[in-house]
Amino acid sequence: MKNPERYNPIMVVLHWLTVLLILGAGFLADNEGGGSSPIDIHMILGALLLVVLVLRLVLRFVTRRPAWADTGNAVLNRLGELVHWGLYAVAFFILGMGGWIAYNRNLFAAVTGSGTAGGRVGFTGEIHSFGWSLAVLLILGHVGAAFYHQFVIKDNLIARMWFGKA
C-alpha cells in the first residue's frame, strides 16, 4: 500500500497543538506561583502537552504517514531523524522535571486550591529551564529544516503537515 502524501488530520491537529502548548508553556514559565498566576497556566499547559504527546506517540505507530522526506544527503537525513526523536525526548524530559518540581513544591495542591505551595525550585528548576533551552534549539532546527525542504529542495514538505487531500 502506498504511503499517503499528507499526515492524518488528527496527527496534523496534534502537531500544531503541540506547537501551541510547548511555546505557550515555555513563554509563560514563571518560578513564582500561587493563586491564578502564570505558573498555574504553565502547569495546565504542561499537563495538556503531556496528554497530547502521549496521543501523538501512540498514533505515530498506528497511523499511516508519508514516506520519510529525503534530503538527498545521508547525514542530513540522520540528523532530521535525531531531531524528531530529540523533540519527543526533550519534551518528555521537561514534563518530567516540571512534574517533579510541582510535586516537591506542592504545586498540584496549590493549583487545585487544596493546599499551599512551598519550597524553592533550585537545581531542578535550572535543569527544567535547560530543557526548555534545548527544546528551543531543536524547534529552531526543525523549522529551519522544514524551510530548507520547502524553499531549497522545493519538495512542498510543509503541505504534508497541513490539511488537504491525502
ABEGO torsion letter per residue (X at the ends): XBBBABBBAAAAAAAAAAAAAAAAAAAABBABBEEBBAAAAAAAAAAAAAAAAAAAAAAAAABBBBBBBBAGBAAAAAAAAAAAAAAAAAAAAAAAAAAAAAAAAGAAAAAAGABBBBEBAEAAAAAAAAAAAAAAAAAAAAAAAAAAAAAAAGAGAAAAABBEBX
